[in-house]
Amino acid sequence: MPTVLEILDKSTKFLDDKGIESPRLNADLLMAHVLTCKRLDLYMMFDRPLKEPELESYRECIRRRIKFEPLQYIVGNVEFFGLTLEVNSSVLIPRQETELFVDIIVQENKDRSALKILDIGTGSGNIAISLAKMIPGSEVTTIDVSGASIETAKKNASLNSVANISFIHSDVIDFFNYGNGKTRELFDLIISNPPYVSNSDYLKVQEEVLKYEPSIAVTDFADGYKFHSEIISNSLMYLNQKGKVYLEMALGQDETLSDMMASAGYSNIEVYRDYNKIKRFIRGIKE
């Protein structure tokens, strides 16, 4: 039987030939998934022969990956802000820059207590669960138009022992128009990483995104501002005094969104850059 190292070496070359970025990392992580171990553990088992069921399972993972199915969907989880989250084709895969988004929110609000937070378009629950865990005494409400996303987020909250969070299956427009079924609730923070890829740019995204990630979590099928506009124009009446709205955005959207926020009545508008120095996040405050 072939050894772990032999299969890893062959798979790395195969993935590289098929145009997969970081082929050795992909080969290693898929092997660790099949053998239910950590990547570092592989280095202690290079001489271990692979059993036929393990080999076939690994081959299937490789077959899926060369079709550009995202690694995270194949292994079924992703690390985000110190949490392990389950992901599937119903939710957008959390990105590294969104970890920075969460960190900015936490650092700016960690000294405040009993915050009521609304997360719009929760997806896997990555932002909401991180904030619920990192801001003591917070009460987080999440909404998402996808019922499958809500179920995934609920499961992730349970897996990470987060209870101070509630889930609402709702479109953002319906939520703002009708609330959550009770007297309009006010929040201290409204957070969203909405679909912001324009319809014209959508077909230019990476093959992994285009073929496998849910389109409704990537594009607004319009100009890229549809959901930002809806949130900015309606969020003031859902915020307490000194409440804040935080939004993730695309490259080049900062000036338009700053103008939108100012016109809506927000003050102290601030734009933050991501790890690549791209203007990626924006915040406004209700005075």
Phi, psi and omega in degrees: 000143179292151180271168178304313182297317180300316180292321179298317180296315180294320182291324179299314179295319181297313179296320179297317179297332181271002176085019178277126178292150180049059186299321181292320178299316178298315180300316181296313184292326176290323176294317178299324178296313182295321182269004180048054178221175175277157182302318181298330180295335181300327183291345178264358184228028180302326183273359182288126177290143177271132176286158184302316178297323178293318181296318180292321177298319179293318179300320179296320177298317179295319178300319179292320184291323181288349172271007179071020170293131184302140179307319184295325177290326181292315181277341173088006180203169179210148175271132180214118176051041179084002180252153170255119184243137173284139176227151178210181187292356178272351184230149174293141177286124180301136181260159181298322182295334179287336171299320177295321176304310179298317181298319178300314180296316180298312183297325182280345186230008185292338181270358177266149184243157175052044181285139173259123189238137174245125177250117184261123182076061193290334180059237179287351184088009188302314181290310184299314182293320178298315181292320179299326181278326188267340180251101185302138177078003181286156176233112188252131174247135179238147172229151175202143180286340182266120177296324179295323177295317179301317180294321178295316180296319177301315180297319180293324176298317179294316180299331181256015175055044178251118184249341184276054185208141178230158189232134179233127177273102185200147168287146184299322180294316177297321180298313180293328181283323188240358181070200182255031176089003177219184179308139184310123182268138179259146183238159175269329179225135170240124187238143172202139166245079188280167173297119185232007175278127181291159180301322182289333180269347188299319182288355180262357183287169181302150182301322179302318181288311185298319185274333192236326184277149185297124185299326182291346177265353184253310185240152175267004181058027179217230185264004180092355183245000187305309185280325174303314181298317180297316181292313183297318184286339183249343190288333182304320183283355176253006182251142169291164175301139185069012177290159185232147171244133178239131181228140170270150185214173179268164175304129176088000181268354190297319183292317179296317181290325176298317178295320178300314181296316180298317180294328180284343178113008177281151176233177181049045181287130182226140179248138182240147178263154177269191184297336179264014179068018176274137176292106194242335185228152179220146181226140173229155183237138175273113180270000000 
